[in-house]
């Protein structure tokens, strides 16, 4: 019996340190509404999201009804509160700026990603 209790406590303690905050906060549609961009940010395991630390910014594109994945990529940034500014250039090219702080204000730029739609693979890829 004591072995079972120690095992359960060990599992519980291990699980506490493995949590990760994931925030899905951004969506942008292409001008023709054929494609949809969704961005989510994941903080590091076992660390407060609000601290300045490494975060994974995942951009994923969707198309169709029902929606299916049309590509994407993960950007790695060091930030406290990243936000995003996306600008579609036509229906198959988009520029995404990842910035620190609120969109539209003078912010520190963390990363820029340009995606284009690959007609042959039917997916967005980094340019």
N, C-alpha and C positions, 0 to 999 in steps of 0.2 A: 504493500500500500504506500509506504513513504517514497518508493521509487516512482510510482505513478504521479504522486503529487509534485515531486521535483521535476519530472518530465513535463507536466502540464505548465508549471510555473516557468520553466525554461522556454517552452514554446511561446507562451504569452509574452515574455520579455523580448524574445527574438522578433515577434510580430510587431511590437510597438516601434522598434527602430526601423522598420522597413516601409513605413507609410510615406506617401508622396502626394503633394497637392497638385492637382491638375485643374487648370482653369481654361474653359472654352469660351472665348469672349468676342470672337470676330467672325463675321460672314460678309462676303461680297459676291454679287452676281455679275456675270459678264453682261455687256450691253444688250445682247440678244437673248439673255436668260438661258442660254444653252448650258453654261458651266456655272458652278457655284464653288467658291473658295471658303473653306473653314479653317480657322487657325486656333490651335490650343497650345497652352504653355504648361509645361510640367517642371516643378521645382525638383531639387535634389532629394534623394531618400533620406529621411530622418532629420531634415533641417527645416526651419521655418521658411515659408515661401516669401515672406516680406523682407528677409535679409538679402543683402547683395551677395549673390552666389550664382553658380552656373545653372542655367535653365535651358531646357529643350523647347524650341519653338517649332511646332509641327504644322506645316501648311499642307492641306489635302484638298484636292479638286474632285468634284462629283459632277456627274452628268446623267441624263436619262430619267425615265419614270418607269419603274422604280429606280432611285438613284444608285449608281455604281461608281466605284473609285475610278478617277481618271488621272492618277499620279499624285506626286507630292514629294516633299523633302523635309528633313529636320535641320534647323539651324541651331547652333549652340551659341548662347550669349551669356555674358555676366551682367546681371541687372538686379534691381530691386523690384520695379514694377514696369515690365515691358508693355508697350502698346504698339499698334500697327497702323500704317497708312498704306493703302493699296490703290494703285491707279491702273485701270485697264487701258491698254493701248490697242484698240480694236477688240475683237472678240476672242483672240487666241494668244494674246501677250499681256502679261501683267507684271508690274514692278511693285514689290513689297518692301517698305522700309520698316524696320524694327527699331523703335526709339524708346528711350527711358522717359517715363512720365506720360502726361496726357497728350493725345493726338492734337495737332494743330498749334501747339505752343513751341517755343524755342527749347528743343530737347536735344539731348545727346544721342546721335545716331549710333546704333549698336551694330546693325547689319543691313545690307540691301540684297535682295534676291530678285532675279528676273527669271520668270518662267515663260516658256513658249510651248505651244501645242504641237506635238509631233504627229502629223497626219498618219504616217505609216504605223506607228505603235499605238495610236489613239490614246495618248497620255501626255500630260504636261511634264516637262523636264526643265531642269535648271539650264539657263543659257550660258 
